């Protein structure tokens, strides 16, 4: 099995595969947003997004289908070198990064942005 790792702020997270899920609660609608990312050539590529409902600033993307209460779609975006997550403190929590059943909570408190990038 291929492994990878993420640099999350100053912490290294070992992954069991080349992909991970990133999820959080939207600060206004208080609804869950979930994204699936893969590491590809040292960059991060978004392969799927899903939102539980819709509302202020969280409309489902082009081609979204409703499945088990989730609007799911495949964004067509180029890979990025890093994600920068701004910790507003307004969501009641931070983000969850999951690699299969192994999950990590990050950015629970309001503060500086947290960068996520591939270790490779």
Order of alpha helices (4+ residues) and beta strands (2+ residues): beta-beta-beta-beta-beta-beta-beta-beta-beta-beta-beta
